[in-house]
Amino acid sequence: MSFRFVTFLTDFGVEDDFVGVCRGVIRTIAPEATVIDLTHGIPPQAVTQGAIVLARATPYLPVAVHLAVVDPGVGSERRPVAVRTAAGRIFVGPDNGLLMLAADAEGVEAARALTNPRYHLARVSRTFHARDLFAPVAAHLAAGAAFADLGEEVDAAELVRVDVPRPEVGTGRLLATVLTTDRFGNLALNARREHLERLGLELGDWAELQFALEPYYARVAATYADAEPGTLILYEDSYGSLAIAIRDGNAARLTAAGPGDRVRIRPAEHGDVR
């Protein structure tokens, strides 16, 4: 089976040649494949953020070979793997949890360690497996290589998973965690609209957001346009998660919050909003 598309996610950024070289390897081996750059803006070594982004994006991508590399353990004992799902997708990357939120959502059908050197470059460096191992494997799969020929079978239950925190809902308050931030400074949380509803918060209400240092007040809104410029809003983002933003501003900069930080959300008391 061959694939028309290879999607590509990394923490490489675009200032260096890393992405271009990997794309060159893919097109050399599979010249008919189209490479879709999902993102190369995952923060360095942020495996959990990469896993969340990949899982959120996958339902909107064609069935493809999905190459993902956020690999702080490159050169160590961590396994390079390929994971095939019941939907027919194949995820290629390090066995550090990066692939598994997306793969588990569709059901893992099979997994292989990438031990067959036939599908690697002739020289595999210790520090650039994206170029020398993962990209070639992804390209060979796109060109029709057999999944079973990549290497020995791996028990899917033994693959590494990331631990995504769950929100805590108590009496009159919601304790959430920032999962990701984007270039606009919006803070995506591990909570959803139903958690706000359990607090009795509705559109137009004000919520108190307590970060580590001080509280802020946000309007519960449907869109950015529902608030005045400079106003914090608490809204449901395009992936169905609660998020914090500022109309025409940067919420991450204002609150000094980022992935892993916790925020307590509760209805604002009368007279608190300022």
C-alpha positions in Angstrom: 0.0 0.0 0.0 1.3 3.4 -0.9 0.3 6.8 0.4 -0.1 10.1 -1.4 0.7 12.3 1.6 3.4 12.5 4.3 2.5 14.9 7.1 5.4 16.4 9.1 5.5 17.8 12.7 8.6 18.7 14.6 10.1 21.1 17.1 12.9 22.1 14.6 11.7 25.6 13.8 12.5 27.0 10.4 15.7 28.9 10.9 18.0 26.0 10.3 18.2 23.4 7.5 16.7 20.5 9.5 13.2 20.6 8.0 14.4 21.2 4.4 16.9 18.3 4.6 14.3 15.9 5.9 11.9 17.0 3.1 14.7 16.4 0.6 15.2 12.9 1.9 11.5 12.1 1.6 11.2 13.5 -1.9 14.3 11.6 -3.0 12.9 8.3 -1.9 9.2 9.0 -2.7 9.2 11.7 -5.4 5.4 11.3 -5.9 4.6 12.0 -2.3 3.2 15.4 -1.2 4.6 16.6 2.1 2.2 18.5 4.4 4.1 20.6 7.0 1.7 20.4 9.9 4.0 22.5 12.1 7.7 22.9 13.0 6.9 25.3 15.9 6.5 22.9 18.8 8.6 24.3 21.6 12.0 22.5 21.9 11.7 19.1 23.6 8.0 19.6 24.4 6.8 16.1 23.7 3.4 16.4 25.4 2.6 19.6 23.5 3.6 17.9 20.3 1.4 14.9 21.1 -1.6 17.2 21.8 -1.1 19.2 18.6 -0.8 16.0 16.6 -3.9 14.4 18.1 -6.0 17.5 17.6 -4.9 17.9 14.0 -5.1 14.3 12.8 -8.9 14.1 12.2 -8.5 17.0 9.8 -5.7 15.4 7.8 -5.9 12.9 5.0 -5.0 9.2 5.7 -1.3 9.3 5.4 2.1 8.5 6.8 2.3 10.9 9.7 6.0 11.7 10.5 6.4 13.4 13.9 9.8 14.2 15.6 10.1 15.8 19.0 12.9 13.7 20.3 14.9 14.8 23.3 16.0 11.2 23.8 17.6 10.9 20.3 20.7 8.6 20.5 19.5 6.9 23.7 17.8 3.6 24.3 14.3 5.0 23.2 12.9 3.0 20.3 12.1 4.4 16.9 8.7 3.0 15.9 5.9 3.0 13.4 2.3 2.6 14.5 -0.6 1.6 12.3 -4.1 2.5 13.2 -7.5 0.9 12.4 -8.2 3.9 10.1 -5.2 3.0 8.0 -2.8 5.8 9.1 0.8 5.1 10.0 2.6 7.2 12.6 6.4 7.3 12.5 8.6 8.7 15.2 10.2 8.1 18.6 8.6 5.9 21.2 8.3 8.7 23.8 4.6 9.3 23.8 4.5 11.8 20.9 2.5 9.5 18.5 0.1 7.8 20.9 -2.6 10.3 21.7 -3.3 10.5 18.0 -2.9 6.7 17.4 -4.9 5.6 20.4 -7.8 7.8 19.3 -8.2 5.6 16.2 -7.2 2.3 17.8 -3.8 0.8 17.3 -3.8 -2.1 14.9 0.0 -2.9 14.9 3.4 -1.5 15.8 6.9 -2.1 14.6 10.3 -1.1 15.8 12.3 0.5 13.0 15.2 -2.0 13.0 15.5 -2.9 9.3 18.4 -1.0 8.0 17.1 -1.4 4.4 14.8 1.6 5.1 17.4 3.9 6.7 20.0 6.0 5.1 23.4 4.3 4.7 24.9 6.3 7.6 22.7 6.9 10.7 24.0 9.7 13.0 23.5 9.6 16.7 21.8 13.0 16.8 19.7 13.4 13.6 17.4 10.4 13.4 14.8 12.6 11.8 16.9 12.8 8.7 18.6 9.4 8.7 15.9 7.1 10.1 12.4 8.5 10.5 12.2 10.5 7.2 13.5 7.6 5.1 11.1 5.1 6.8 8.2 7.5 6.2 9.2 7.9 2.6 9.6 4.2 1.9 6.1 3.6 3.4 4.7 6.3 1.2 6.3 4.6 -1.8 4.7 1.3 -0.9 7.1 -0.5 1.5 5.4 -3.2 3.6 4.7 -2.2 7.2 5.6 -5.7 8.4 9.1 -5.4 6.9 10.1 -2.3 9.0 11.4 -4.4 11.9 10.2 -6.6 14.7 6.7 -6.4 16.1 6.1 -4.3 19.2 3.3 -4.9 21.8 1.1 -1.8 21.5 0.5 -1.9 25.3 4.3 -1.4 25.8 4.4 1.8 23.8 5.1 5.0 25.8 2.1 7.3 26.5 2.2 10.9 27.7 0.3 11.8 30.9 -2.2 14.6 30.0 -3.6 16.1 33.3 -7.3 16.0 33.9 -9.2 19.0 35.2 -10.4 19.0 38.8 -14.0 20.3 39.4 -14.9 21.1 43.0 -17.5 23.1 44.8 -17.6 26.5 43.0 -14.3 26.1 41.3 -12.4 24.4 38.4 -8.7 23.7 38.6 -7.4 23.5 35.0 -3.9 23.2 33.4 -2.5 25.1 30.4 -1.8 22.5 27.7 -0.6 24.6 24.8 0.0 28.2 23.8 -0.1 29.6 20.3 1.7 32.5 18.6 -1.1 34.8 19.5 -0.6 34.1 23.2 -3.9 32.1 23.6 -3.8 29.6 26.4 -5.5 26.2 25.7 -6.7 24.4 28.8 -7.4 20.8 29.6 -11.1 21.7 30.3 -14.2 21.9 28.2 -17.4 23.9 28.1 -19.3 21.3 30.3 -16.9 22.1 33.2 -17.9 25.8 33.0 -21.5 24.8 33.0 -21.0 22.8 36.2 -19.8 26.1 37.8 -23.0 27.8 36.5 -21.0 30.1 34.2 -22.7 31.2 31.0 -22.0 33.5 28.1 -21.6 37.0 29.3 -20.7 36.1 32.9 -17.4 37.1 34.5 -14.9 34.5 35.8 -12.0 34.9 38.2 -8.8 33.3 36.9 -6.3 32.7 39.7 -2.8 31.9 38.5 0.2 31.5 40.7 0.7 35.2 41.5 -2.5 37.1 41.1 -6.1 36.9 39.9 -7.5 38.1 36.6 -11.1 38.5 35.5 -12.3 37.2 32.2 -15.6 37.4 30.3 -17.1 34.1 29.2 -17.5 34.7 25.5 -18.3 32.9 22.3 -15.9 34.9 20.0 -13.2 37.6 20.4 -15.6 40.2 19.1 -17.8 39.7 22.2 -15.4 41.6 24.3 -13.9 45.1 24.3 -10.3 45.4 23.1 -7.9 44.5 25.9 -10.4 42.3 27.8 -9.6 38.8 28.8 -12.0 36.2 27.6 -12.7 32.6 28.5 -14.0 30.8 25.4 -14.4 27.4 23.6 -11.7 27.1 21.0 -11.9 25.5 17.6 -10.9 22.1 19.0 -13.6 22.2 21.7 -11.3 23.1 24.6 -11.6 26.0 27.0 -9.0 28.7 26.2 -8.0 32.1 27.6 -7.3 35.0 25.3 -7.2 38.8 25.2 -9.1 40.7 22.6 -6.3 42.3 20.5 -3.7 41.2 23.0 -1.5 38.3 24.3 -2.9 36.4 27.3 0.3 34.4 27.8 2.4 37.6 28.1 -0.1 39.2 30.5 -0.4 36.3 32.9 3.1 34.9 32.5 1.5 31.5 32.1 2.5 28.6 29.9 2.1 24.9 29.4 2.0 23.0 32.7 0.8 26.0 34.7 -2.4 25.7 36.6 -5.3 28.1 36.9 -8.2 28.1 39.3 -11.4 29.3 37.6 -14.5 30.3 39.6 -17.4 32.7 39.2 -16.4 36.2 40.0 -17.9 37.7 43.1 -20.1 40.8 42.7 -17.9 43.9 42.7 -14.6 42.0 42.1 -14.4 42.7 38.3 -12.3 45.8 37.6 
